C-alpha cells in the first residue's frame, strides 16, 4: 500500500503519477489522517465499470421478470459472497 502526504501531490507529482500507473492507487494523508486516493483512469473505469454493468443487468432483469427479492435476501447473498472470498453474484 502506497501512502504519502498530500503535499507530495504538489511537490512530487511525476513520482505519484508513475506510482499510480505502475503500482496501483496512492493513498494521500493530511495531518496524518487519510484524505483521498489517487488512481489511474483505467483503475477507476475497471472499478466503476463493474458496478455500472451490474446495475444495468439488475435493471434489465427487474424490467423483464416478475420475481422480486427482499432487501435481506439481496444483501445476505452479497455478504455471503464477500465472506467466501468471491465477487458478489446476482441471485
Secondary structure, DSSP 8 states (H G I E B T S, - for coil): -EEEETHHHHHSHHHHHHHHHHH--EEEEETTEEEEEE--HHHHHHHHHHHHHHHHHHHHHHHH------HHHHHHHHHHHHHTTS-----
